[in-house]
Amino acid sequence: MKYIAEINIMPLKALLDPQGKAVTNRMKNLGFNEVSNVRIGKHITLEIEADSEAEAGKRVDEACNKILTNPIIEGYDYTLRSE
C-alpha cells in the first residue's frame, strides 16, 4: 500500500533560530507588531510503500533520524495518510 508522509522539521525550542529572529525583526519593521517568535523550519512530503501504517511510520522515523534531520538541533513530527 502507498502512504503519503507529511513531515515538519523545526529547530529545537531551546536553540536560537537566526532565520526566525531575522524574520521576526523584519515583520516588526513592516508594522506587524502583533507577530513574535517566528520559527522557520522545513516541510517534506514523501511517498512510501509499506504493508501497514505502522511499518510506514517506522520507515519515516528511520528516514528522519538518519538523513532528513539533525537530531542535535532539530525535531520533527509527521502525519501519514494512505493513497
DRENGU-468742 format. One record per atom (N, C-alpha, C): residue number from 1; residue in one letter; chain; atom name; x, y negated, z negated. Coordinates in steps of 0.05 Angstrom, whole numbers, plus 32768, in hexadecimal, padded with zeros to 4 digits. Atoms other than C-alpha are relative to their C-alpha. Example, Ala and Ser with C-alpha at 12.3 -4.5 7.8 and 13.67 -1.06 7.14 Angstrom:
% residues 2
(1; A; A; N; (8012; 8018; 8000))
(1; A; A; CA; (80F6; 805A; 7F64))
(1; A; A; C; (8012; 7FE8; 8000))
(2; S; A; N; (7FF0; 8018; 8001))
(2; S; A; CA; (8111; 8015; 7F71))
(2; S; A; C; (7FF1; 7FEA; 7FF2))
This chain:
% residues 83
(1; M; A; N; (8011; 8017; 8000))
(1; M; A; CA; (8000; 8000; 8000))
(1; M; A; C; (8012; 7FE7; 8000))
(2; K; A; N; (7FF1; 8019; 7FFF))
(2; K; A; CA; (8018; 7FB9; 800E))
(2; K; A; C; (7FF6; 7FED; 7FEA))
(3; Y; A; N; (8006; 8014; 8014))
(3; Y; A; CA; (801B; 7F86; 7FD6))
(3; Y; A; C; (800D; 7FE5; 8008))
(4; I; A; N; (7FF4; 801B; 7FFD))
(4; I; A; CA; (8028; 7F3B; 7FD9))
(4; I; A; C; (8007; 7FF6; 7FE4))
(5; A; A; N; (7FF7; 800B; 8019))
(5; A; A; CA; (8051; 7F1F; 7FA0))
(5; A; A; C; (8004; 7FE2; 8003))
(6; E; A; N; (7FFC; 801D; 8001))
(6; E; A; CA; (804D; 7ED4; 7F91))
(6; E; A; C; (8011; 7FFB; 7FE7))
(7; I; A; N; (7FED; 8003; 8016))
(7; I; A; CA; (808A; 7EC4; 7F66))
(7; I; A; C; (8007; 7FE3; 7FFB))
(8; N; A; N; (7FF9; 801B; 8008))
(8; N; A; CA; (8096; 7E83; 7F40))
(8; N; A; C; (8019; 8002; 7FEF))
(9; I; A; N; (7FE7; 8000; 800E))
(9; I; A; CA; (80DD; 7E76; 7F28))
(9; I; A; C; (8005; 7FE4; 7FF6))
(10; M; A; N; (7FFD; 801A; 800C))
(10; M; A; CA; (80EA; 7E3D; 7EF8))
(10; M; A; C; (8019; 8000; 7FEE))
(11; P; A; N; (7FEA; 8002; 8013))
(11; P; A; CA; (8126; 7E23; 7ED0))
(11; P; A; C; (7FF5; 8006; 7FE4))
(12; L; A; N; (8009; 7FFB; 801C))
(12; L; A; CA; (8122; 7E3A; 7E87))
(12; L; A; C; (7FFB; 7FE5; 7FF2))
(13; K; A; N; (8008; 8019; 800D))
(13; K; A; CA; (8100; 7E06; 7E5C))
(13; K; A; C; (8016; 7FF4; 7FEE))
(14; A; A; N; (7FEA; 800A; 8011))
(14; A; A; CA; (813D; 7E01; 7E2E))
(14; A; A; C; (8016; 7FF1; 800F))
(15; L; A; N; (7FEB; 800C; 7FF0))
(15; L; A; CA; (8168; 7DE9; 7E68))
(15; L; A; C; (7FF7; 7FE7; 800E))
(16; L; A; N; (8006; 8019; 7FF1))
(16; L; A; CA; (816C; 7DA5; 7E89))
(16; L; A; C; (7FFB; 8007; 801D))
(17; D; A; N; (8007; 7FFC; 7FE4))
(17; D; A; CA; (814C; 7DA3; 7ECE))
(17; D; A; C; (8007; 7FE5; 800E))
(18; P; A; N; (7FF8; 8019; 7FF5))
(18; P; A; CA; (8174; 7D6C; 7EF2))
(18; P; A; C; (7FEE; 7FF6; 8017))
(19; Q; A; N; (8012; 8008; 7FEA))
(19; Q; A; CA; (8147; 7D6D; 7F30))
(19; Q; A; C; (7FE5; 7FF6; 7FF5))
(20; G; A; N; (8019; 8009; 800C))
(20; G; A; CA; (8109; 7D68; 7F05))
(20; G; A; C; (8002; 7FE5; 7FF2))
(21; K; A; N; (7FFB; 801A; 800D))
(21; K; A; CA; (8127; 7D2F; 7EDD))
(21; K; A; C; (8001; 7FEA; 8015))
(22; A; A; N; (7FFF; 8014; 7FEB))
(22; A; A; CA; (8137; 7D09; 7F1D))
(22; A; A; C; (7FE5; 7FFA; 800C))
(23; V; A; N; (801B; 8004; 7FF5))
(23; V; A; CA; (80F1; 7D13; 7F38))
(23; V; A; C; (7FEE; 7FF1; 7FEB))
(24; T; A; N; (800F; 800E; 8015))
(24; T; A; CA; (80D3; 7CFE; 7EF5))
(24; T; A; C; (8006; 7FE2; 8000))
(25; N; A; N; (7FF8; 801C; 8000))
(25; N; A; CA; (80FB; 7CBE; 7EF6))
(25; N; A; C; (7FF6; 7FF1; 8018))
(26; R; A; N; (8009; 800C; 7FE7))
(26; R; A; CA; (80EA; 7CAF; 7F3E))
(26; R; A; C; (7FE2; 7FFB; 8000))
(27; M; A; N; (801D; 8003; 8001))
(27; M; A; CA; (80A0; 7CBA; 7F32))
(27; M; A; C; (7FF8; 7FE9; 7FEE))
(28; K; A; N; (8005; 8017; 8011))
(28; K; A; CA; (80A1; 7C89; 7EF8))
(28; K; A; C; (8006; 7FE6; 800E))
(29; N; A; N; (7FF9; 8018; 7FF1))
(29; N; A; CA; (80C4; 7C56; 7F25))
(29; N; A; C; (7FEB; 7FFA; 8015))
(30; L; A; N; (8015; 8004; 7FEB))
(30; L; A; CA; (808B; 7C60; 7F58))
(30; L; A; C; (7FE5; 7FFB; 7FF3))
(31; G; A; N; (8019; 8007; 800E))
(31; G; A; CA; (8056; 7C52; 7F23))
(31; G; A; C; (7FF0; 8018; 7FF6))
(32; F; A; N; (800E; 7FE8; 800B))
(32; F; A; CA; (8044; 7C9A; 7F0F))
(32; F; A; C; (8008; 8003; 7FE3))
(33; N; A; N; (7FF8; 8001; 801C))
(33; N; A; CA; (804D; 7C89; 7EC5))
(33; N; A; C; (7FF4; 8016; 7FEF))
(34; E; A; N; (800D; 7FEB; 800F))
(34; E; A; CA; (801E; 7CC0; 7EAF))
(34; E; A; C; (800E; 801B; 8004))
(35; V; A; N; (7FF2; 7FE7; 7FFA))
(35; V; A; CA; (804D; 7CF6; 7ECB))
(35; V; A; C; (8019; 8002; 7FEE))
(36; S; A; N; (7FE8; 7FFC; 8010))
(36; S; A; CA; (8083; 7D13; 7E9E))
(36; S; A; C; (8009; 801D; 8003))
(37; N; A; N; (7FF4; 7FE6; 8002))
(37; N; A; CA; (80B1; 7D4F; 7E98))
(37; N; A; C; (7FFB; 8012; 8019))
(38; V; A; N; (8002; 7FF1; 7FE7))
(38; V; A; CA; (80B1; 7D65; 7EE1))
(38; V; A; C; (8015; 8017; 8000))
(39; R; A; N; (7FEE; 7FEA; 7FFE))
(39; R; A; CA; (80D0; 7DAA; 7EEA))
(39; R; A; C; (7FFE; 800B; 801D))
(40; I; A; N; (7FFF; 7FF7; 7FE5))
(40; I; A; CA; (80E5; 7DC3; 7F2F))
(40; I; A; C; (800B; 801C; 8002))
(41; G; A; N; (7FF8; 7FE4; 7FFD))
(41; G; A; CA; (80E9; 7E0C; 7F42))
(41; G; A; C; (7FFD; 8009; 801C))
(42; K; A; N; (8003; 7FF3; 7FE6))
(42; K; A; CA; (80E0; 7E3C; 7F7B))
(42; K; A; C; (7FE7; 8011; 8000))
(43; H; A; N; (8017; 7FEE; 7FFC))
(43; H; A; CA; (80A4; 7E62; 7F97))
(43; H; A; C; (8008; 8013; 8016))
(44; I; A; N; (7FF8; 7FEB; 7FEC))
(44; I; A; CA; (80B2; 7EA3; 7FBC))
(44; I; A; C; (7FE8; 8013; 8004))
(45; T; A; N; (8014; 7FEC; 7FFA))
(45; T; A; CA; (8080; 7ECF; 7FDF))
(45; T; A; C; (800D; 8017; 800F))
(46; L; A; N; (7FF5; 7FEA; 7FF2))
(46; L; A; CA; (8092; 7F15; 7FF4))
(46; L; A; C; (7FEB; 8016; 8002))
(47; E; A; N; (8011; 7FE9; 7FFC))
(47; E; A; CA; (806F; 7F53; 800E))
(47; E; A; C; (8010; 8019; 7FF8))
(48; I; A; N; (7FF3; 7FE8; 800A))
(48; I; A; CA; (807F; 7F96; 7FEF))
(48; I; A; C; (7FEE; 8018; 8004))
(49; E; A; N; (800E; 7FE7; 7FFD))
(49; E; A; CA; (806A; 7FDD; 8000))
(49; E; A; C; (8005; 8010; 7FE7))
(50; A; A; N; (7FFD; 7FF0; 8018))
(50; A; A; CA; (805C; 8007; 7FC2))
(50; A; A; C; (7FE7; 8012; 7FFD))
(51; D; A; N; (8016; 7FEE; 8005))
(51; D; A; CA; (8030; 8041; 7FAC))
(51; D; A; C; (7FEB; 7FF6; 7FEC))
(52; S; A; N; (8012; 800B; 8015))
(52; S; A; CA; (8012; 801A; 7F72))
(52; S; A; C; (8008; 7FE3; 7FF9))
(53; E; A; N; (7FFA; 801B; 8008))
(53; E; A; CA; (800D; 7FD4; 7F56))
(53; E; A; C; (8016; 8000; 7FEB))
(54; A; A; N; (7FEB; 7FFE; 8014))
(54; A; A; CA; (8039; 7FEA; 7F1B))
(54; A; A; C; (801B; 8003; 800D))
(55; E; A; N; (7FE7; 7FFC; 7FF3))
(55; E; A; CA; (806F; 8002; 7F4A))
(55; E; A; C; (8009; 7FE6; 800F))
(56; A; A; N; (7FFA; 8019; 7FF2))
(56; A; A; CA; (806B; 7FC1; 7F73))
(56; A; A; C; (800A; 7FEC; 7FEC))
(57; G; A; N; (7FF7; 8012; 8015))
(57; G; A; CA; (8071; 7F99; 7F32))
(57; G; A; C; (801C; 8006; 7FF7))
(58; K; A; N; (7FE5; 7FF8; 8008))
(58; K; A; CA; (80AE; 7FC1; 7F1E))
(58; K; A; C; (8015; 7FF7; 8014))
(59; R; A; N; (7FED; 8008; 7FEC))
(59; R; A; CA; (80D0; 7FB3; 7F60))
(59; R; A; C; (8003; 7FE2; 8002))
(60; V; A; N; (7FFE; 801D; 8001))
(60; V; A; CA; (80BF; 7F69; 7F5C))
(60; V; A; C; (8012; 7FF7; 7FE9))
(61; D; A; N; (7FEF; 8006; 8017))
(61; D; A; CA; (80DE; 7F66; 7F17))
(61; D; A; C; (801E; 8005; 8006))
(62; E; A; N; (7FE4; 7FF9; 7FF9))
(62; E; A; CA; (811D; 7F89; 7F31))
(62; E; A; C; (800B; 7FEB; 8014))
(63; A; A; N; (7FF6; 8014; 7FED))
(63; A; A; CA; (8122; 7F58; 7F6C))
(63; A; A; C; (8005; 7FE6; 7FF2))
(64; C; A; N; (7FFC; 801A; 800E))
(64; C; A; CA; (8119; 7F1C; 7F3E))
(64; C; A; C; (8019; 8001; 7FEF))
(65; N; A; N; (7FE9; 7FFE; 8012))
(65; N; A; CA; (814D; 7F35; 7F0D))
(65; N; A; C; (801B; 8004; 800E))
(66; K; A; N; (7FE7; 7FFA; 7FF2))
(66; K; A; CA; (8180; 7F4B; 7F41))
(66; K; A; C; (8008; 7FEB; 8014))
(67; I; A; N; (7FF9; 8011; 7FEA))
(67; I; A; CA; (817C; 7F17; 7F78))
(67; I; A; C; (7FF1; 7FE5; 8001))
(68; L; A; N; (800F; 8018; 7FFD))
(68; L; A; CA; (8145; 7EE3; 7F74))
(68; L; A; C; (8003; 7FEB; 7FEB))
(69; T; A; N; (7FFD; 8013; 8016))
(69; T; A; CA; (8154; 7EC3; 7F31))
(69; T; A; C; (801C; 8003; 7FF4))
(70; N; A; N; (7FE9; 7FFF; 8012))
(70; N; A; CA; (818F; 7EB2; 7F05))
(70; N; A; C; (7FF4; 8000; 7FE4))
(71; P; A; N; (800E; 7FFF; 801A))
(71; P; A; CA; (8174; 7ECB; 7EC2))
(71; P; A; C; (800C; 7FF0; 7FEA))
(72; I; A; N; (7FF3; 8011; 8014))
(72; I; A; CA; (81A5; 7EA0; 7E9C))
(72; I; A; C; (7FF3; 7FE4; 7FFF))
(73; I; A; N; (800B; 801B; 7FFF))
(73; I; A; CA; (8183; 7E60; 7EB3))
(73; I; A; C; (7FE3; 7FFF; 800B))
(74; E; A; N; (801A; 8001; 7FF4))
(74; E; A; CA; (8141; 7E75; 7ED3))
(74; E; A; C; (7FEE; 8017; 7FF4))
(75; G; A; N; (8014; 7FEC; 8007))
(75; G; A; CA; (8101; 7E9A; 7EC0))
(75; G; A; C; (7FED; 8002; 8018))
(76; Y; A; N; (8013; 7FFC; 7FEA))
(76; Y; A; CA; (80CB; 7EB5; 7EED))
(76; Y; A; C; (7FE6; 800D; 7FF7))
(77; D; A; N; (8019; 7FF1; 8003))
(77; D; A; CA; (8084; 7ECD; 7EF1))
(77; D; A; C; (7FF5; 8006; 801C))
(78; Y; A; N; (800A; 7FF9; 7FE6))
(78; Y; A; CA; (805D; 7EEC; 7F29))
(78; Y; A; C; (7FE4; 800B; 7FFE))
(79; T; A; N; (801A; 7FF2; 7FFD))
(79; T; A; CA; (8019; 7F04; 7F41))
(79; T; A; C; (8002; 8013; 8017))
(80; L; A; N; (8001; 7FED; 7FEA))
(80; L; A; CA; (800C; 7F3F; 7F6D))
(80; L; A; C; (7FE3; 8003; 800A))
(81; R; A; N; (801A; 7FF9; 7FF5))
(81; R; A; CA; (7FD2; 7F4C; 7F9C))
(81; R; A; C; (8004; 8014; 8016))
(82; S; A; N; (7FFE; 7FEC; 7FEA))
(82; S; A; CA; (7FC5; 7F85; 7FCB))
(82; S; A; C; (7FF7; 7FF3; 8019))
(83; E; A; N; (8007; 800B; 7FE6))
(83; E; A; CA; (7FC0; 7F77; 8014))
(83; E; A; C; (7FF1; 8014; 8010))
